[in-house]
Amino acid sequence: MTDIPSETNSPSGYPSESQSESVTAPRELPSAPEGQNAVESRPRATAKTGIATRYWLELMPYPPGSVRSLWLFVSDDWRHLDNPDLGTQVSVQDAFCRCSERLEVLVWYSEDMIEGLVVKTK
């Protein structure tokens, strides 16, 4: 005769779990490190969006010692993206110079800093 494990014991000898309790997640999650529980003390500015109407690409950083920036005129003010990669530079230049009738640059920004941008069809 074969032993059939009861509800209280599994083949390994440990108490078995009911079907609803057999999950892969731990029963208790460890607490997060103290640094992750801290709340940011300064208020975070919410990002705004707008369409860029002009651009200015610094080929060399100015003033000397600073980082190169891509400047876009959005919502009646200049906003900058520091250290733009080559793909971003080419895409923005194409949107303004080569395909301005088909493409536009949508920008997410906080104050004068560009948080992100997308070159998209009009």
N, CA, C and O atoms as a GROMACS GRO file, in nm:
protein
  488
    1MET      N    1   0.084  -0.116   0.000
    1MET     CA    2   0.000   0.000   0.000
    1MET      C    3   0.089   0.123   0.000
    1MET      O    4   0.191   0.127   0.069
    2THR      N    5   0.050   0.225  -0.078
    2THR     CA    6   0.128   0.347  -0.091
    2THR      C    7   0.077   0.451   0.006
    2THR      O    8  -0.043   0.468   0.026
    3ASP      N    9   0.173   0.520   0.068
    3ASP     CA   10   0.133   0.628   0.158
    3ASP      C   11   0.095   0.750   0.077
    3ASP      O   12   0.170   0.792  -0.011
    4ILE      N   13  -0.019   0.806   0.106
    4ILE     CA   14  -0.064   0.931   0.044
    4ILE      C   15  -0.042   1.041   0.147
    4ILE      O   16  -0.089   1.030   0.260
    5PRO      N   17   0.030   1.146   0.108
    5PRO     CA   18   0.057   1.252   0.206
    5PRO      C   19  -0.073   1.315   0.254
    5PRO      O   20  -0.164   1.341   0.175
    6SER      N   21  -0.079   1.339   0.379
    6SER     CA   22  -0.197   1.406   0.435
    6SER      C   23  -0.185   1.555   0.413
    6SER      O   24  -0.083   1.604   0.363
    7GLU      N   25  -0.290   1.629   0.450
    7GLU     CA   26  -0.288   1.773   0.433
    7GLU      C   27  -0.185   1.838   0.525
    7GLU      O   28  -0.140   1.950   0.498
    8THR      N   29  -0.148   1.771   0.632
    8THR     CA   30  -0.056   1.833   0.725
    8THR      C   31   0.088   1.800   0.694
    8THR      O   32   0.178   1.870   0.742
    9ASN      N   33   0.114   1.697   0.615
    9ASN     CA   34   0.253   1.662   0.585
    9ASN      C   35   0.270   1.644   0.436
    9ASN      O   36   0.185   1.585   0.369
   10SER      N   37   0.381   1.694   0.385
   10SER     CA   38   0.417   1.675   0.245
   10SER      C   39   0.515   1.560   0.238
   10SER      O   40   0.560   1.513   0.343
   11PRO      N   41   0.551   1.512   0.119
   11PRO     CA   42   0.649   1.404   0.110
   11PRO      C   43   0.781   1.439   0.176
   11PRO      O   44   0.852   1.349   0.220
   12SER      N   45   0.816   1.567   0.184
   12SER     CA   46   0.943   1.606   0.247
   12SER      C   47   0.935   1.607   0.398
   12SER      O   48   1.037   1.625   0.464
   13GLY      N   49   0.815   1.589   0.454
   13GLY     CA   50   0.800   1.590   0.599
   13GLY      C   51   0.761   1.724   0.655
   13GLY      O   52   0.734   1.734   0.775
   14TYR      N   53   0.757   1.831   0.571
   14TYR     CA   54   0.718   1.964   0.616
   14TYR      C   55   0.568   1.980   0.600
   14TYR      O   56   0.508   1.915   0.514
   15PRO      N   57   0.506   2.065   0.680
   15PRO     CA   58   0.363   2.088   0.664
   15PRO      C   59   0.334   2.141   0.524
   15PRO      O   60   0.404   2.229   0.475
   16SER      N   61   0.230   2.089   0.462
   16SER     CA   62   0.195   2.135   0.328
   16SER      C   63   0.104   2.256   0.335
   16SER      O   64   0.037   2.280   0.435
   17GLU      N   65   0.104   2.332   0.226
   17GLU     CA   66   0.020   2.452   0.219
   17GLU      C   67  -0.106   2.417   0.141
   17GLU      O   68  -0.105   2.327   0.057
   18SER      N   69  -0.212   2.488   0.168
   18SER     CA   70  -0.334   2.469   0.089
   18SER      C   71  -0.309   2.526  -0.050
   18SER      O   72  -0.212   2.598  -0.071
   19GLN      N   73  -0.394   2.495  -0.144
   19GLN     CA   74  -0.378   2.540  -0.282
   19GLN      C   75  -0.372   2.692  -0.291
   19GLN      O   76  -0.294   2.746  -0.370
   20SER      N   77  -0.451   2.763  -0.211
   20SER     CA   78  -0.452   2.909  -0.218
   20SER      C   79  -0.324   2.969  -0.160
   20SER      O   80  -0.290   3.083  -0.193
   21GLU      N   81  -0.253   2.895  -0.075
   21GLU     CA   82  -0.132   2.947  -0.015
   21GLU      C   83  -0.006   2.911  -0.094
   21GLU      O   84   0.101   2.966  -0.066
   22SER      N   85  -0.016   2.822  -0.189
   22SER     CA   86   0.105   2.782  -0.261
   22SER      C   87   0.135   2.883  -0.371
   22SER      O   88   0.087   2.872  -0.484
   23VAL      N   89   0.215   2.981  -0.335
   23VAL     CA   90   0.259   3.085  -0.426
   23VAL      C   91   0.410   3.093  -0.420
   23VAL      O   92   0.472   3.039  -0.328
   24THR      N   93   0.469   3.160  -0.515
   24THR     CA   94   0.614   3.168  -0.518
   24THR      C   95   0.668   3.289  -0.442
   24THR      O   96   0.789   3.295  -0.417
   25ALA      N   97   0.585   3.383  -0.405
   25ALA     CA   98   0.630   3.500  -0.331
   25ALA      C   99   0.654   3.464  -0.185
   25ALA      O  100   0.589   3.376  -0.131
   26PRO      N  101   0.749   3.534  -0.121
   26PRO     CA  102   0.771   3.507   0.021
   26PRO      C  103   0.650   3.550   0.102
   26PRO      O  104   0.575   3.639   0.062
   27ARG      N  105   0.632   3.486   0.216
   27ARG     CA  106   0.518   3.520   0.301
   27ARG      C  107   0.531   3.661   0.358
   27ARG      O  108   0.432   3.733   0.373
   28GLU      N  109   0.654   3.698   0.390
   28GLU     CA  110   0.678   3.833   0.439
   28GLU      C  111   0.786   3.896   0.355
   28GLU      O  112   0.889   3.833   0.328
   29LEU      N  113   0.766   4.018   0.313
   29LEU     CA  114   0.866   4.089   0.235
   29LEU      C  115   0.962   4.159   0.329
   29LEU      O  116   0.919   4.221   0.427
   30PRO      N  117   1.091   4.151   0.302
   30PRO     CA  118   1.186   4.223   0.388
   30PRO      C  119   1.162   4.373   0.375
   30PRO      O  120   1.119   4.422   0.271
   31SER      N  121   1.191   4.444   0.481
   31SER     CA  122   1.172   4.589   0.476
   31SER      C  123   1.272   4.652   0.381
   31SER      O  124   1.382   4.599   0.361
   32ALA      N  125   1.234   4.764   0.321
   32ALA     CA  126   1.320   4.835   0.227
   32ALA      C  127   1.435   4.900   0.302
   32ALA      O  128   1.419   4.937   0.418
   33PRO      N  129   1.550   4.914   0.238
   33PRO     CA  130   1.660   4.985   0.303
   33PRO      C  131   1.617   5.125   0.345
   33PRO      O  132   1.531   5.186   0.282
   34GLU      N  133   1.679   5.173   0.450
   34GLU     CA  134   1.639   5.302   0.508
   34GLU      C  135   1.643   5.415   0.406
   34GLU      O  136   1.556   5.502   0.408
   35GLY      N  137   1.741   5.416   0.316
   35GLY     CA  138   1.754   5.521   0.216
   35GLY      C  139   1.637   5.525   0.119
   35GLY      O  140   1.605   5.631   0.066
   36GLN      N  141   1.573   5.411   0.095
   36GLN     CA  142   1.460   5.408   0.003
   36GLN      C  143   1.331   5.454   0.068
   36GLN      O  144   1.235   5.489  -0.001
   37ASN      N  145   1.327   5.455   0.200
   37ASN     CA  146   1.207   5.498   0.270
   37ASN      C  147   1.201   5.649   0.288
   37ASN      O  148   1.096   5.703   0.321
   38ALA      N  149   1.312   5.716   0.266
   38ALA     CA  150   1.315   5.861   0.287
   38ALA      C  151   1.232   5.932   0.181
   38ALA      O  152   1.237   5.898   0.063
   39VAL      N  153   1.158   6.030   0.224
   39VAL     CA  154   1.077   6.110   0.134
   39VAL      C  155   1.158   6.231   0.092
   39VAL      O  156   1.223   6.294   0.175
   40GLU      N  157   1.153   6.263  -0.036
   40GLU     CA  158   1.227   6.378  -0.085
   40GLU      C  159   1.175   6.504  -0.017
   40GLU      O  160   1.054   6.528  -0.014
   41SER      N  161   1.266   6.584   0.038
   41SER     CA  162   1.224   6.701   0.114
   41SER      C  163   1.189   6.820   0.025
   41SER      O  164   1.109   6.905   0.065
   42ARG      N  165   1.248   6.828  -0.094
   42ARG     CA  166   1.217   6.942  -0.180
   42ARG      C  167   1.103   6.905  -0.274
   42ARG      O  168   1.095   6.791  -0.320
   43PRO      N  169   1.016   6.998  -0.304
   43PRO     CA  170   0.905   6.968  -0.394
   43PRO      C  171   0.956   6.943  -0.536
   43PRO      O  172   1.042   7.016  -0.585
   44ARG      N  173   0.904   6.841  -0.600
   44ARG     CA  174   0.945   6.807  -0.735
   44ARG      C  175   0.856   6.881  -0.834
   44ARG      O  176   0.734   6.876  -0.825
   45ALA      N  177   0.921   6.950  -0.927
   45ALA     CA  178   0.847   7.023  -1.030
   45ALA      C  179   0.786   6.923  -1.127
   45ALA      O  180   0.848   6.824  -1.163
   46THR      N  181   0.665   6.950  -1.169
   46THR     CA  182   0.601   6.862  -1.266
   46THR      C  183   0.646   6.901  -1.406
   46THR      O  184   0.662   7.019  -1.437
   47ALA      N  185   0.665   6.802  -1.489
   47ALA     CA  186   0.708   6.827  -1.626
   47ALA      C  187   0.594   6.883  -1.708
   47ALA      O  188   0.478   6.842  -1.693
   48LYS      N  189   0.627   6.976  -1.796
   48LYS     CA  190   0.532   7.034  -1.888
   48LYS      C  191   0.573   6.992  -2.028
   48LYS      O  192   0.686   6.949  -2.049
   49THR      N  193   0.483   7.006  -2.123
   49THR     CA  194   0.515   6.970  -2.261
   49THR      C  195   0.489   7.087  -2.354
   49THR      O  196   0.412   7.178  -2.322
   50GLY      N  197   0.556   7.084  -2.467
   50GLY     CA  198   0.536   7.186  -2.569
   50GLY      C  199   0.609   7.148  -2.696
   50GLY      O  200   0.696   7.060  -2.696
   51ILE      N  201   0.574   7.214  -2.804
   51ILE     CA  202   0.638   7.193  -2.933
   51ILE      C  203   0.750   7.296  -2.949
   51ILE      O  204   0.728   7.416  -2.930
   52ALA      N  205   0.869   7.250  -2.985
   52ALA     CA  206   0.982   7.341  -3.007
   52ALA      C  207   0.964   7.412  -3.141
   52ALA      O  208   0.928   7.350  -3.241
   53THR      N  209   0.989   7.542  -3.141
   53THR     CA  210   0.974   7.620  -3.264
   53THR      C  211   1.109   7.666  -3.321
   53THR      O  212   1.116   7.703  -3.438
   54ARG      N  213   1.215   7.663  -3.240
   54ARG     CA  214   1.350   7.698  -3.284
   54ARG      C  215   1.449   7.611  -3.209
   54ARG      O  216   1.418   7.556  -3.103
   55TYR      N  217   1.570   7.598  -3.265
   55TYR     CA  218   1.673   7.524  -3.194
   55TYR      C  219   1.808   7.591  -3.209
   55TYR      O  220   1.830   7.671  -3.300
   56TRP      N  221   1.898   7.557  -3.116
   56TRP     CA  222   2.034   7.608  -3.116
   56TRP      C  223   2.120   7.496  -3.059
   56TRP      O  224   2.098   7.453  -2.945
   57LEU      N  225   2.216   7.449  -3.136
   57LEU     CA  226   2.302   7.341  -3.092
   57LEU      C  227   2.442   7.395  -3.070
   57LEU      O  228   2.506   7.444  -3.163
   58GLU      N  229   2.491   7.386  -2.948
   58GLU     CA  230   2.628   7.428  -2.918
   58GLU      C  231   2.723   7.322  -2.972
   58GLU      O  232   2.715   7.206  -2.934
   59LEU      N  233   2.813   7.363  -3.062
   59LEU     CA  234   2.911   7.269  -3.115
   59LEU      C  235   3.030   7.256  -3.020
   59LEU      O  236   3.097   7.153  -3.016
   60MET      N  237   3.055   7.363  -2.945
   60MET     CA  238   3.156   7.361  -2.840
   60MET      C  239   3.090   7.420  -2.715
   60MET      O  240   3.009   7.512  -2.725
   61PRO      N  241   3.124   7.366  -2.598
   61PRO     CA  242   3.060   7.417  -2.477
   61PRO      C  243   3.092   7.564  -2.453
   61PRO      O  244   3.204   7.610  -2.475
   62TYR      N  245   2.992   7.638  -2.408
   62TYR     CA  246   3.013   7.778  -2.373
   62TYR      C  247   2.937   7.807  -2.244
   62TYR      O  248   2.820   7.771  -2.236
   63PRO      N  249   2.996   7.868  -2.146
   63PRO     CA  250   3.135   7.914  -2.138
   63PRO      C  251   3.229   7.794  -2.128
   63PRO      O  252   3.188   7.684  -2.093
   64PRO      N  253   3.357   7.817  -2.160
   64PRO     CA  254   3.455   7.708  -2.153
   64PRO      C  255   3.450   7.639  -2.016
   64PRO      O  256   3.438   7.705  -1.913
   65GLY      N  257   3.460   7.507  -2.018
   65GLY     CA  258   3.453   7.429  -1.893
   65GLY      C  259   3.315   7.378  -1.862
   65GLY      O  260   3.300   7.291  -1.776
   66SER      N  261   3.213   7.428  -1.930
   66SER     CA  262   3.078   7.378  -1.908
   66SER      C  263   3.051   7.263  -2.007
   66SER      O  264   3.140   7.224  -2.082
   67VAL      N  265   2.930   7.210  -2.007
   67VAL     CA  266   2.894   7.102  -2.098
   67VAL      C  267   2.826   7.158  -2.222
   67VAL      O  268   2.766   7.265  -2.218
   68ARG      N  269   2.834   7.084  -2.333
   68ARG     CA  270   2.762   7.123  -2.455
   68ARG      C  271   2.613   7.107  -2.429
   68ARG      O  272   2.571   7.021  -2.352
   69SER      N  273   2.534   7.189  -2.495
   69SER     CA  274   2.389   7.182  -2.476
   69SER      C  275   2.316   7.198  -2.609
   69SER      O  276   2.363   7.266  -2.700
   70LEU      N  277   2.202   7.135  -2.616
   70LEU     CA  278   2.105   7.155  -2.724
   70LEU      C  279   1.996   7.242  -2.664
   70LEU      O  280   1.937   7.207  -2.562
   71TRP      N  281   1.970   7.356  -2.727
   71TRP     CA  282   1.869   7.450  -2.679
   71TRP      C  283   1.748   7.446  -2.771
   71TRP      O  284   1.764   7.450  -2.893
   72LEU      N  285   1.630   7.438  -2.714
   72LEU     CA  286   1.505   7.441  -2.791
   72LEU      C  287   1.416   7.550  -2.735
   72LEU      O  288   1.404   7.567  -2.614
   73PHE      N  289   1.353   7.624  -2.826
   73PHE     CA  290   1.261   7.731  -2.785
   73PHE      C  291   1.122   7.670  -2.774
   73PHE      O  292   1.058   7.636  -2.874
   74VAL      N  293   1.075   7.658  -2.649
   74VAL     CA  294   0.948   7.592  -2.620
   74VAL      C  295   0.867   7.680  -2.525
   74VAL      O  296   0.921   7.729  -2.426
   75SER      N  297   0.740   7.700  -2.555
   75SER     CA  298   0.652   7.778  -2.467
   75SER      C  299   0.711   7.914  -2.433
   75SER      O  300   0.714   7.955  -2.317
   76ASP      N  301   0.758   7.983  -2.536
   76ASP     CA  302   0.809   8.120  -2.524
   76ASP      C  303   0.934   8.134  -2.438
   76ASP      O  304   0.956   8.240  -2.379
   77ASP      N  305   1.016   8.029  -2.428
   77ASP     CA  306   1.141   8.040  -2.353
   77ASP      C  307   1.238   7.931  -2.402
   77ASP      O  308   1.196   7.829  -2.456
   78TRP      N  309   1.368   7.956  -2.382
   78TRP     CA  310   1.471   7.859  -2.422
   78TRP      C  311   1.488   7.755  -2.312
   78TRP      O  312   1.497   7.789  -2.194
   79ARG      N  313   1.492   7.628  -2.351
   79ARG     CA  314   1.514   7.514  -2.261
   79ARG      C  315   1.637   7.439  -2.312
   79ARG      O  316   1.663   7.439  -2.432
   80HIS      N  317   1.714   7.375  -2.222
   80HIS     CA  318   1.836   7.308  -2.268
   80HIS      C  319   1.842   7.161  -2.226
   80HIS      O  320   1.789   7.120  -2.122
   81LEU      N  321   1.910   7.084  -2.311
   81LEU     CA  322   1.942   6.945  -2.286
   81LEU      C  323   2.094   6.935  -2.289
   81LEU      O  324   2.156   6.960  -2.392
   82ASP      N  325   2.154   6.900  -2.177
   82ASP     CA  326   2.300   6.892  -2.168
   82ASP      C  327   2.351   6.760  -2.225
   82ASP      O  328   2.288   6.656  -2.210
   83ASN      N  329   2.466   6.768  -2.291
   83ASN     CA  330   2.533   6.651  -2.350
   83ASN      C  331   2.441   6.566  -2.437
   83ASN      O  332   2.429   6.446  -2.412
   84PRO      N  333   2.377   6.624  -2.538
   84PRO     CA  334   2.289   6.544  -2.623
   84PRO      C  335   2.371   6.442  -2.703
   84PRO      O  336   2.481   6.473  -2.750
   85ASP      N  337   2.318   6.321  -2.719
   85ASP     CA  338   2.391   6.222  -2.798
   85ASP      C  339   2.376   6.253  -2.947
   85ASP      O  340   2.292   6.334  -2.986
   86LEU      N  341   2.457   6.188  -3.028
   86LEU     CA  342   2.460   6.216  -3.172
   86LEU      C  343   2.324   6.190  -3.237
   86LEU      O  344   2.280   6.267  -3.322
   87GLY      N  345   2.256   6.082  -3.198
   87GLY     CA  346   2.125   6.051  -3.255
   87GLY      C  347   2.022   6.160  -3.228
   87GLY      O  348   1.942   6.193  -3.315
   88THR      N  349   2.024   6.216  -3.107
   88THR     CA  350   1.932   6.324  -3.072
   88THR      C  351   1.963   6.448  -3.155
   88THR      O  352   1.872   6.512  -3.207
   89GLN      N  353   2.091   6.482  -3.168
   89GLN     CA  354   2.130   6.598  -3.246
   89GLN      C  355   2.084   6.587  -3.391
   89GLN      O  356   2.025   6.680  -3.445
   90VAL      N  357   2.110   6.472  -3.452
   90VAL     CA  358   2.073   6.452  -3.593
   90VAL      C  359   1.922   6.455  -3.610
   90VAL      O  360   1.872   6.515  -3.705
   91SER      N  361   1.848   6.391  -3.520
   91SER     CA  362   1.701   6.388  -3.530
   91SER      C  363   1.641   6.528  -3.519
   91SER      O  364   1.551   6.563  -3.595
   92VAL      N  365   1.691   6.607  -3.424
   92VAL     CA  366   1.639   6.744  -3.406
   92VAL      C  367   1.676   6.830  -3.528
   92VAL      O  368   1.592   6.905  -3.577
   93GLN      N  369   1.800   6.819  -3.576
   93GLN     CA  370   1.839   6.896  -3.694
   93GLN      C  371   1.754   6.858  -3.814
   93GLN      O  372   1.711   6.946  -3.890
   94ASP      N  373   1.729   6.729  -3.833
   94ASP     CA  374   1.642   6.686  -3.944
   94ASP      C  375   1.502   6.745  -3.932
   94ASP      O  376   1.443   6.787  -4.031
   95ALA      N  377   1.450   6.748  -3.809
   95ALA     CA  378   1.315   6.801  -3.788
   95ALA      C  379   1.306   6.949  -3.824
   95ALA      O  380   1.203   6.994  -3.874
   96PHE      N  381   1.412   7.023  -3.798
   96PHE     CA  382   1.410   7.166  -3.827
   96PHE      C  383   1.461   7.201  -3.967
   96PHE      O  384   1.414   7.297  -4.028
   97CYS      N  385   1.557   7.125  -4.018
   97CYS     CA  386   1.625   7.165  -4.143
   97CYS      C  387   1.584   7.084  -4.266
   97CYS      O  388   1.568   7.142  -4.373
   98ARG      N  389   1.567   6.957  -4.253
   98ARG     CA  390   1.543   6.873  -4.369
   98ARG      C  391   1.396   6.839  -4.390
   98ARG      O  392   1.350   6.827  -4.504
   99CYS      N  393   1.321   6.823  -4.282
   99CYS     CA  394   1.183   6.775  -4.293
   99CYS      C  395   1.087   6.860  -4.211
   99CYS      O  396   0.993   6.807  -4.152
  100SER      N  397   1.109   6.989  -4.206
  100SER     CA  398   1.029   7.075  -4.118
  100SER      C  399   0.881   7.074  -4.155
  100SER      O  400   0.796   7.105  -4.071
  101GLU      N  401   0.848   7.039  -4.280
  101GLU     CA  402   0.706   7.034  -4.318
  101GLU      C  403   0.639   6.905  -4.269
  101GLU      O  404   0.516   6.898  -4.263
  102ARG      N  405   0.718   6.803  -4.233
  102ARG     CA  406   0.662   6.675  -4.189
  102ARG      C  407   0.687   6.642  -4.042
  102ARG      O  408   0.608   6.570  -3.982
  103LEU      N  409   0.796   6.696  -3.983
  103LEU     CA  410   0.835   6.658  -3.848
  103LEU      C  411   0.830   6.776  -3.752
  103LEU      O  412   0.842   6.892  -3.793
  104GLU      N  413   0.812   6.745  -3.624
  104GLU     CA  414   0.817   6.845  -3.518
  104GLU      C  415   0.879   6.782  -3.394
  104GLU      O  416   0.884   6.659  -3.382
  105VAL      N  417   0.925   6.866  -3.303
  105VAL     CA  418   0.992   6.818  -3.182
  105VAL      C  419   0.903   6.848  -3.063
  105VAL      O  420   0.878   6.964  -3.030
  106LEU      N  421   0.855   6.742  -2.998
  106LEU     CA  422   0.774   6.754  -2.877
  106LEU      C  423   0.868   6.740  -2.758
  106LEU      O  424   0.947   6.646  -2.751
  107VAL      N  425   0.860   6.834  -2.664
  107VAL     CA  426   0.956   6.842  -2.553
  107VAL      C  427   0.885   6.832  -2.419
  107VAL      O  428   0.779   6.892  -2.399
  108TRP      N  429   0.944   6.756  -2.326
  108TRP     CA  430   0.904   6.754  -2.186
  108TRP      C  431   1.009   6.833  -2.110
  108TRP      O  432   1.128   6.808  -2.128
  109TYR      N  433   0.968   6.927  -2.027
  109TYR     CA  434   1.066   7.011  -1.958
  109TYR      C  435   1.016   7.049  -1.819
  109TYR      O  436   0.896   7.050  -1.792
  110SER      N  437   1.112   7.080  -1.733
  110SER     CA  438   1.087   7.136  -1.600
  110SER      C  439   1.175   7.260  -1.590
  110SER      O  440   1.297   7.251  -1.597
  111GLU      N  441   1.111   7.374  -1.574
  111GLU     CA  442   1.180   7.502  -1.573
  111GLU      C  443   1.257   7.517  -1.704
  111GLU      O  444   1.196   7.517  -1.810
  112ASP      N  445   1.392   7.529  -1.698
  112ASP     CA  446   1.466   7.546  -1.824
  112ASP      C  447   1.538   7.418  -1.868
  112ASP      O  448   1.614   7.420  -1.965
  113MET      N  449   1.516   7.307  -1.798
  113MET     CA  450   1.580   7.180  -1.830
  113MET      C  451   1.487   7.090  -1.911
  113MET      O  452   1.371   7.070  -1.876
  114ILE      N  453   1.540   7.035  -2.020
  114ILE     CA  454   1.464   6.940  -2.101
  114ILE      C  455   1.476   6.803  -2.035
  114ILE      O  456   1.586   6.753  -2.012
  115GLU      N  457   1.361   6.742  -2.006
  115GLU     CA  458   1.356   6.609  -1.944
  115GLU      C  459   1.355   6.500  -2.051
  115GLU      O  460   1.408   6.390  -2.029
  116GLY      N  461   1.296   6.529  -2.165
  116GLY     CA  462   1.288   6.433  -2.274
  116GLY      C  463   1.234   6.499  -2.398
  116GLY      O  464   1.177   6.608  -2.392
  117LEU      N  465   1.250   6.433  -2.511
  117LEU     CA  466   1.195   6.488  -2.636
  117LEU      C  467   1.168   6.375  -2.734
  117LEU      O  468   1.227   6.267  -2.726
  118VAL      N  469   1.079   6.403  -2.826
  118VAL     CA  470   1.042   6.309  -2.930
  118VAL      C  471   1.033   6.386  -3.061
  118VAL      O  472   0.971   6.493  -3.066
  119VAL      N  473   1.094   6.334  -3.167
  119VAL     CA  474   1.076   6.388  -3.299
  119VAL      C  475   0.963   6.307  -3.362
  119VAL      O  476   0.975   6.185  -3.376
  120LYS      N  477   0.854   6.374  -3.399
  120LYS     CA  478   0.736   6.303  -3.447
  120LYS      C  479   0.680   6.370  -3.570
  120LYS      O  480   0.713   6.484  -3.602
  121THR      N  481   0.593   6.297  -3.640
  121THR     CA  482   0.528   6.356  -3.757
  121THR      C  483   0.419   6.452  -3.711
  121THR      O  484   0.360   6.436  -3.605
  122LYS      N  485   0.396   6.552  -3.794
  122LYS     CA  486   0.294   6.653  -3.761
  122LYS      C  487   0.155   6.599  -3.781
  122LYS      O  488   0.057   6.669  -3.759
   0.00000   0.00000   0.00000
